[in-house]
Amino acid sequence: MKFIHIVFFFQSSTCKKEGYHCYNAIENFPRNMWTIHGLWPNYKNITNIPGWCNGKNDIEIEIKNQTLYNYMKTYFPGLYSTNERFWGYEYNKHGFCYSKRNNINVSEYEQYFLKTVSIYEKYDLKNIFINMFDKNLEKGDKKVTELQFEKYFEKVGIKKGSFFLICNLVNINNKKVPYISEIRIRFDLDFNLYIDDQNKDKIKDICPDEFFVEFL
């Protein structure tokens, strides 16, 4: 384990690729906000896909902290399954490593989710576009650039080389058009920003210099 990614979804980009049934699924999600995908501490190097931390995949999630539960229900929602199944998937695949590395009893999984939420809040990641465009989010498609993200993230303390933008390629008029779907921010094992853009091109589906976003 060399570093940690915290990962976020922009749900409309997923739906742009998958179709209208997906839009129905996210109807009650926070509109035009980034939601949490997870905290992934189980990379060995940049090119590896994270493996399963808990090979048994047997820990079921029940968030008893009501404040945390309400927050996660809104900002950490499951798209393809119930919230609890999604949270269980994230914990068994990724969070189990976090607990083991930090000498936390693996059944005390709320600490993993609290850490994820704390980083999300620290950098106000749900409101990236709302802040970037001063709340002027007209419905429809908008072109954005990597440079806009670099300038915005610099303001909130996220340095160039520590984040990566992932795009979905959407078929529009027989052309593959990139829509931003995911952000990954990289930290070292002590949660200091991990700067390394030398391996940037090895990340699958990284965004080009210009791409699109769909506001709902």
C-alpha positions as CSV (number, residue, x, y, z in Angstrom):
1,M,0.0,0.0,0.0
2,K,1.6,3.2,-1.1
3,F,-1.1,5.8,-1.2
4,I,-4.9,6.4,-0.8
5,H,-7.4,7.7,-3.2
6,I,-10.7,9.4,-2.2
7,V,-13.1,9.2,-5.1
8,F,-16.2,11.1,-6.1
9,F,-19.0,10.7,-8.7
10,F,-20.7,13.2,-10.9
11,Q,-23.8,11.1,-11.4
12,S,-25.3,12.8,-14.5
13,S,-22.3,11.8,-16.5
14,T,-22.9,8.2,-15.6
15,C,-26.5,8.6,-16.7
16,K,-25.4,10.4,-19.9
17,K,-23.8,7.2,-20.9
18,E,-26.3,4.7,-19.5
19,G,-29.6,6.2,-20.5
20,Y,-32.9,7.4,-19.0
21,H,-33.4,4.7,-16.4
22,C,-30.3,6.0,-14.7
23,Y,-31.7,9.5,-14.5
24,N,-34.7,8.1,-12.8
25,A,-32.5,6.4,-10.3
26,I,-30.7,9.7,-9.4
27,E,-33.8,11.8,-9.3
28,N,-33.5,12.3,-5.5
29,F,-29.7,12.6,-5.5
30,P,-28.2,16.1,-4.7
31,R,-28.6,18.0,-7.9
32,N,-25.3,19.1,-9.7
33,M,-23.3,18.0,-6.7
34,W,-20.5,15.5,-6.5
35,T,-21.3,12.5,-4.3
36,I,-18.9,10.1,-2.6
37,H,-17.7,7.0,-4.3
38,G,-15.3,5.8,-1.6
39,L,-11.9,5.9,0.1
40,W,-9.5,3.5,-1.5
41,P,-6.3,2.7,0.5
42,N,-5.4,-0.5,-1.3
43,Y,-3.4,0.6,-4.3
44,K,0.1,-0.8,-4.7
45,N,1.0,1.5,-7.6
46,I,-0.8,3.7,-10.1
47,T,-1.5,1.1,-12.7
48,N,-3.0,-1.5,-10.3
49,I,-6.7,-1.9,-9.9
50,P,-7.5,-2.1,-6.2
51,G,-8.0,-5.6,-5.0
52,W,-10.5,-6.8,-2.4
53,C,-9.3,-6.1,1.2
54,N,-11.7,-8.5,2.8
55,G,-11.6,-11.7,0.8
56,K,-14.6,-13.1,2.7
57,N,-16.7,-10.0,1.8
58,D,-18.9,-10.8,4.8
59,I,-19.2,-7.6,6.8
60,E,-22.7,-6.1,6.6
61,I,-23.0,-2.4,7.2
62,E,-25.4,-0.8,9.7
63,I,-24.7,2.8,10.4
64,K,-25.9,3.5,13.9
65,N,-24.7,7.0,14.2
66,Q,-27.9,8.8,13.0
67,T,-26.1,12.0,12.0
68,L,-23.6,10.0,9.9
69,Y,-26.3,7.8,8.4
70,N,-28.4,10.8,7.3
71,Y,-25.3,12.4,5.8
72,M,-24.3,9.3,3.9
73,K,-27.8,8.7,2.7
74,T,-27.6,12.1,1.0
75,Y,-24.0,12.4,-0.1
76,F,-22.8,8.8,-0.3
77,P,-25.8,7.2,-2.2
78,G,-25.8,3.9,-4.0
79,L,-26.7,4.1,-7.7
80,Y,-26.9,0.4,-8.6
81,S,-28.0,-1.0,-5.3
82,T,-29.4,0.0,-1.9
83,N,-27.2,2.4,0.1
84,E,-26.3,-0.4,2.6
85,R,-25.2,-2.8,-0.1
86,F,-23.1,0.0,-1.7
87,W,-21.5,0.9,1.7
88,G,-20.8,-2.8,2.4
89,Y,-19.2,-3.1,-1.0
90,E,-17.0,-0.1,-0.4
91,Y,-16.0,-1.3,3.1
92,N,-15.2,-4.9,2.2
93,K,-13.3,-3.9,-0.9
94,H,-11.5,-0.9,0.5
95,G,-12.3,0.1,4.1
96,F,-11.2,-3.2,5.6
97,C,-7.6,-2.2,4.5
98,Y,-8.1,1.2,6.2
99,S,-9.1,-0.4,9.5
100,K,-6.3,-3.0,9.4
101,R,-3.7,-0.4,8.6
102,N,-4.8,1.9,11.4
103,N,-5.3,-0.9,14.0
104,I,-9.0,-0.4,14.1
105,N,-11.3,-3.3,14.8
106,V,-12.8,-4.2,11.4
107,S,-16.3,-4.2,12.9
108,E,-15.9,-0.5,13.8
109,Y,-16.4,0.5,10.2
110,E,-18.1,3.8,11.0
111,Q,-14.6,5.2,11.6
112,Y,-13.8,4.5,7.9
113,F,-16.9,6.4,6.8
114,L,-16.3,9.2,9.2
115,K,-12.8,9.7,7.7
116,T,-14.2,9.7,4.2
117,V,-16.8,12.3,5.0
118,S,-14.3,14.5,6.9
119,I,-12.1,14.8,3.7
120,Y,-15.2,15.4,1.6
121,E,-16.2,18.2,3.9
122,K,-12.7,19.6,4.4
123,Y,-12.3,20.5,0.7
124,D,-16.1,21.2,0.1
125,L,-16.0,18.6,-2.7
126,K,-19.8,18.3,-3.1
127,N,-20.0,22.0,-4.3
128,I,-17.2,22.0,-6.8
129,F,-19.3,23.2,-9.8
130,I,-21.5,25.4,-7.6
131,N,-18.4,27.3,-6.4
132,M,-16.5,27.1,-9.7
133,F,-19.3,28.8,-11.6
134,D,-20.7,30.9,-8.8
135,K,-24.0,29.0,-8.7
136,N,-24.7,29.8,-12.3
137,L,-25.4,26.2,-13.4
138,E,-27.8,26.4,-16.3
139,K,-29.4,23.2,-17.3
140,G,-27.7,21.4,-20.1
141,D,-24.2,20.6,-21.3
142,K,-21.3,22.9,-20.6
143,K,-17.7,22.7,-21.7
144,V,-15.1,22.7,-18.9
145,T,-11.3,22.4,-18.9
146,E,-8.7,20.7,-16.8
147,L,-7.2,24.2,-16.2
148,Q,-10.4,25.4,-14.6
149,F,-10.2,22.5,-12.1
150,E,-6.5,23.2,-11.5
151,K,-7.2,26.8,-10.6
152,Y,-10.2,25.9,-8.5
153,F,-8.5,23.1,-6.6
154,E,-5.5,25.4,-5.9
155,K,-7.8,27.8,-4.1
156,V,-9.0,25.0,-1.7
157,G,-5.5,23.5,-1.2
158,I,-5.6,20.6,-3.6
159,K,-2.3,20.7,-5.6
160,K,-1.8,19.9,-9.2
161,G,-0.5,16.3,-9.5
162,S,-2.6,15.1,-6.6
163,F,-5.9,14.8,-8.4
164,F,-7.1,13.1,-11.6
165,L,-10.2,13.7,-13.6
166,I,-11.9,10.6,-15.1
167,C,-14.3,10.9,-18.1
168,N,-17.0,8.7,-19.6
169,L,-17.0,8.6,-23.4
170,V,-20.6,9.2,-24.6
171,N,-21.7,8.4,-28.1
172,I,-23.3,11.6,-29.5
173,N,-23.9,11.8,-33.3
174,N,-21.5,8.9,-33.8
175,K,-18.7,10.7,-32.0
176,K,-17.2,9.8,-28.6
177,V,-17.6,12.8,-26.4
178,P,-15.9,13.0,-23.0
179,Y,-18.1,13.9,-20.0
180,I,-16.4,14.2,-16.6
181,S,-17.7,11.4,-14.3
182,E,-15.1,11.0,-11.5
183,I,-12.4,12.8,-9.5
184,R,-9.7,10.9,-7.6
185,I,-7.6,12.8,-5.1
186,R,-4.5,11.0,-3.9
187,F,-3.0,11.1,-0.4
188,D,-0.1,9.4,1.3
189,L,-0.8,7.0,4.1
190,D,-1.0,9.8,6.6
191,F,-3.5,11.8,4.5
192,N,-1.0,14.4,3.2
193,L,-1.6,15.2,-0.5
194,Y,0.5,12.8,-2.7
195,I,1.9,14.7,-5.7
196,D,2.7,12.5,-8.7
197,D,1.6,13.3,-12.2
198,Q,4.4,11.2,-14.0
199,N,2.0,8.3,-14.3
200,K,-1.0,10.3,-15.2
201,D,-1.4,8.8,-18.7
202,K,-1.5,5.3,-17.2
203,I,-4.9,5.9,-15.6
204,K,-7.7,4.6,-17.7
205,D,-10.2,7.1,-19.2
206,I,-8.5,10.2,-17.9
207,C,-10.1,13.3,-19.3
208,P,-8.5,15.3,-22.1
209,D,-7.7,19.0,-21.7
210,E,-11.4,19.9,-22.5
211,F,-14.5,17.9,-21.8
212,F,-18.2,18.3,-20.9
213,V,-20.5,18.2,-17.9
214,E,-24.2,17.9,-17.9
215,F,-26.1,20.0,-15.4
216,L,-29.6,18.9,-14.4
